[in-house]
């Protein structure tokens, strides 16, 4: 009967970080037993290459978008400068 009481005081927890199963004593709050999980699923080389290509294409897209924004910003500044220059010439 004592082993049944001990089992009632122990509970299981699944660790999302290391994918392990832990048995914890509720009285002492210590890990009684642990069982290593499957861990992270290993990916194939093709999966990793595909992921890297997607990451690179996303980076290239963001870079081009940023370059386009900077180009437009520079054009607006030049327009404002020319406008201000013509206004100062008219005042003279």
C-alpha positions in Angstrom: 0.0 0.0 0.0 2.9 2.3 0.6 4.0 2.2 -3.0 0.6 3.4 -4.1 0.9 6.4 -1.7 4.3 7.2 -3.1 2.9 7.1 -6.7 0.2 9.5 -5.7 2.8 12.0 -4.6 4.8 11.8 -7.9 3.6 13.5 -11.1 4.8 13.8 -14.6 5.8 16.9 -16.5 6.8 17.2 -20.1 9.7 19.7 -20.7 9.0 21.6 -24.0 12.7 22.7 -24.1 14.5 19.4 -24.0 11.5 17.2 -24.9 12.1 15.1 -21.8 9.6 13.5 -19.5 10.2 14.3 -15.8 8.7 12.6 -12.7 8.6 15.0 -9.8 8.0 14.2 -6.1 5.3 16.7 -4.9 6.5 16.6 -1.3 10.2 17.2 -1.8 9.8 18.9 -5.2 12.8 17.0 -6.6 13.1 15.1 -9.9 12.7 11.5 -9.1 13.2 10.2 -12.6 13.7 11.6 -16.1 13.4 10.1 -19.6 15.1 11.9 -22.5 12.7 12.6 -25.3 13.1 12.4 -29.0 14.7 15.8 -29.1 14.4 18.0 -32.1 13.6 16.3 -35.3 16.7 16.1 -37.4 16.3 17.8 -40.8 17.7 16.6 -44.0 20.3 18.5 -45.9 17.8 19.3 -48.6 15.5 20.9 -46.0 18.3 23.0 -44.6 19.3 24.2 -48.1 15.7 25.1 -49.0 15.4 27.0 -45.7 18.6 28.9 -46.4 17.5 29.7 -50.0 14.2 31.1 -48.6 16.1 33.1 -46.0 18.5 34.5 -48.6 15.7 35.4 -51.0 13.8 37.2 -48.2 16.9 39.1 -47.3 17.5 40.1 -50.9 13.8 41.3 -51.2 14.1 43.4 -48.1 17.4 44.8 -49.2 16.0 45.8 -52.6 12.9 47.4 -50.9 15.1 49.4 -48.6 17.3 50.5 -51.5 14.3 51.7 -53.4 13.0 53.6 -50.4 16.3 55.3 -50.0 16.4 56.2 -53.7 12.9 57.8 -53.4 13.9 59.6 -50.3 17.0 61.0 -52.1 14.8 62.2 -55.0 12.4 64.0 -52.7 15.2 65.7 -50.9 16.7 66.8 -54.3 13.3 68.1 -55.4 12.9 70.1 -52.2 16.4 71.5 -52.5 15.8 72.6 -56.1 12.5 74.2 -55.1 14.2 76.0 -52.2 17.0 77.1 -54.5 14.6 78.6 -57.1 12.7 80.4 -54.4 15.8 82.0 -53.1 16.8 83.1 -56.6 13.4 84.7 -57.1 13.7 86.6 -53.9 17.1 88.1 -55.0 
